[in-house]
Amino acid sequence: MDDTQKSKHPGLQIIDDSILTRESWKIFQIMAEFVEGFERLARISPSVSIFGSARYTPDNPNYQLAEEIAHELSNAGFSVVSGGGPGIMEAANKGAHRGKSPSVGLNIQLPHEQSGNAYQDISLSFRHFFSRKVMFVKYASAYVVLPGGFGTLDELAEILTLVQTRKTRRIPIILVQSSFWEGLVDWFKQTMVKEGTISPEDIDLFTILDDPKQIVDAIFSHYQSRDFEPSAEEQEILLEL
């Protein structure tokens, strides 16, 4: 391709001001979501973010397990944060709502899907996944991940990456329902570690547990020799999120 042809590529043309204006307004929308999130969530610590499928109904064992876990966590003093929608998210909010600590829903506005569940003591609504993701991490003392789909895997991969790269502090990452996760974990060990794309010690970034009381105990055990609140050094890292 000669220079004349290349100069016709859209990426090299002067951009329309109207497009820039729309993109600039998106920046302000994201800023507004961050400000509201920081103001509403600054006092929820210690908190645990819970993830899982939006497709489970209340008669599903995983829904019931999520509700029990959230109730145990809430009574133990942890605010419980979910995505605010149906399925595991609803179960987490429901269990926390009948416990002693706040039930928090970080709702996302989608064209045809999510509507907020009725069990949120604190409810925020986001248009942008990016700002919502930051809120899941920023105040979390632990992540509890139940069976789910691509969205659940996305959240799991994100927190593993942030901890692995030390862009956030080390927190308990607990996978619930060993039978669901064992195939993925075997692939981590047999393929990713073998190929050298992750280190053997990266497998230690998460724990697999099935019992609600063991999950609560594991979180407390992690913080036995340190505070739930981030250290000064960790706080500096979190400010970069």
Residue, then its C-alpha position, 0 to 999 in steps of 0.5 A: m500500500d502506498d502513502t496515498q492509499k494509506s492516507k485514506h484509512p479512516g484512522l488517519q482522517i481528521i475526526d468529526d467534532s461531534i464524535l469527540t463530543r459524544e466520547s467526551w460525555k462518556i468520560f463525564q458519565i464514568m466519572a459520575e459513576f466513580v464519584e457516586g460509588f466512592e461516596r456510597l461504598a466508602r464505609i461498607s468495609p469489611s465486605v465480600s464480593i460474591f459472583g455466580s450465574a444469573r440463571y439459577t432459580p431459588d429452587n437450585p442448590n447453588y442459589q440456596l448455597a449462595e444465600e446461606i454463604a451470604h447469610e453467614l458472612s453478613n452475620a459475621g460482620f461482612s457487607v455482601v456485594s453482588g451484581g444486584g441482579p437475579g440468580i446467585m446475585e439475588a441469593a447473595n443479596k437475599g442472604a445478606h439482607r436477612g443478616k446483620s450487615p448491609s446487602v449491596g447491589l452493583n446493578i448494570q444497565l443492559p438492553h434486554e437483561q438485568s433488573g435489580n433484585a428486591y434485597q438491596d440495602i444499598s443499590l447503585s446503577f452503572r451504565h459502564f462495566f469498567s466503573r462497576k468492576v472497580m467497585f467490586v474490587k476496591y472495597a473487597s476483603a474477599y471474593v467468593v465465586l460460585p458456578g457461573g458463566f462468562g461474566t463470572l469467569d470474567e470477574l474471576a480472571e480479573i481479580l486473579t490478574l490484579v492479585q498476580t500482578r500486584k495491582t491490588r492487595r492479596i485477598p482470599i479468592i474462594l471458588v465454591q462447588s469443587s465439582f464445577w471448578e475441578g475441570l478448569v483448575d486441572w486445565f490451569k495445572q496441566t496446560m497453563v502451568k505446563e506451558g509456562t503461561i502462569s507460574p505453579e505458585d499462581i495456583d495458590l492465589f485461590t482456594i476451593l471450598d464448599d462449606p459456608k462456615q469454612i468459607v467464613d473461617a478461611i477469610f478470618s484466617h487470612y486476616q488473623s495477623r493483619d487488619f481488614e483495612p488496607s495498609a498504607e502501601e496497599q491503599e496507594i495501590l488501590l488508589e490507582l484502580 
